[in-house]
Amino acid sequence: MPPAPETVEIDFITPRYLAGGGDPAWITVPLHRACGWSHGDDPLMPRVLLSSPDQKALLRLEPDPDGQWWTLHHAAEPDRPAWYATFGARTPVELIAAVTDALTGPAPAETASSPYEPLLAAGWQQARTHDGLTSPDGIADIEHFTETGSNSWFIEVAIGGDIEGQICKAHLSGPTPPHLVAAFTAALADPKPVHRTDSGRSLPTLDPKLVTRRTTDVLAVHVAGALEERVHSLAARRTAPPASPSCPPWSPPKSGRSR
């Protein structure tokens, strides 16, 4: 009798902004292999640097206990000043990937009138303490800050509403192309769970009142092939739009163990 196929225990997490950072390869590998971004190689430095083929964009991933781990810089263009976006270590890679996927893909013919639209459609409400929106559970906040000459988007996920409970933080400067901001907010509002392994140690909170963790066994070959499938989907954009470049080749369980 042949051995049973090897499986891996996968956790499907909702809401996705409480899923933790995830695997950085979900971003870096497709940028290099599917989008042609080049990278330096210095094994003695704990950082990743990727630059776009036209050398206008630079993505830096660098552990920083006092700041953001991900930084995306883009040089000025004739119709737009330089812009940047930063993301904390526990910002889910799926949210950051939404930005890099939109950056490296064809620009849409039309952009939603406001990046708030997908959040409003998902039930986000006017915040009590600022002019932005708050998630239905009160954990995530977004604000387009335009006072005193500023123009920036700030996103923060925090339990308890204070700095000590902060889970992750993102900042997109004002000149960031609107369709990139909209891609981030759409990913932020997406109700679909994201998958994680060993989430018992990596989740920022295990409070069942805040996070849902549904566990199922997935064939190891599917887990190993998820990133490869994503690379192929993004590379295929050169000839046809992909169905969904950021979705793994499996679905979360309709029923299963919840933790």
Residue, then its C-alpha position, 0 to 999 in steps of 0.5 A: m500500500p502506498p504511503a498516505p500523502e503528506t499533509v500540513e496543518i494550515d490555519f485560516i485567519t480572520p480578520r486578516y489584519l490580525a494574522g501577523g506578518g506571514d512569509p516575506a517571500w510572498i512579496t519578494v519572490p514574485l517581484h524578482r521572478a515574475c516582475g524582473w526586480s533585481h536584488g543585491d546579495d549580502p549574506l552578512m546583512p539582515r536585509v533585502l533590497l529589490s529594485s524595479p527594472d526601470q530603477k525608479a522603485l526600491l523595496r527595502l525589508e530590514p528588521d528595525p525594532d524602532g520603526q517600519w520593516w518594509t519601505l517602498h520608495h518610488a522616484a519622481e515622474p513627470d506627472r507625480p512627485a516622489w512617493y513612499a509607503t512603509f509597513g510594520a513587521r506584523t503587517p500581513v504580507e497579503l496587504i503589502a502584496a496588494v500594493t506591489d501587485a498593483l504597482t507592477g501590473p497595468a494601471p487601471a483605466e479608472t480608479a474608485s473615487s475614494p480608497y474608503e469605498p471598499l472599507l465602507a462597503a465592508g461595514w467600516q464606520q466613521a471613527r470617533t477620535h479622528d476623521g477616518l474610518t474604524s473597522p467594525d471590531g474597533i481594532a483597525d483605523i485608517e485616516h487620510f491626514t491632510e491638515t497643516g499641509s500634510n497629505s498622507w494615509f495612516i493605517e493602524v491596528a491596535i488592541g485597546g487603542d493605545i501604543e502598547g497594544q499596537i499590532c501593525k502600522a502602515h503609512l502611504s505618502g500623499p503622492t502615492p498613486p490612488h490605485l495603489v492606496a485603493a489596492f491596499t484598502a481593498a485588501l484590508a477590507d477583504p473578508k477572505p481569511v489568509h493562511r498561516t502555519d504555526s500561527g499559535r506562536s506568530l499571531p499577535t493575539l489568540d483572543p477568540k473574541l477578536v480572531t478566528r482561527r480555523t485549522t485544516d490539513v492541506l496536502a503538502v504539495h499544495v502548500a509548497g506550490a502556492l508561491e509558485e502558482r502566484v509567481h506564474s499568475l503574476a508573470a501571466r499578466r504580460t499577456a492576460p490578466p490573472a484570475s486571482p494572483s494572491c489566492p492559494p490553490w486551496s480553500p479554507p474549511k467551511s467547518g473545522r476546528s476553531r481556536 
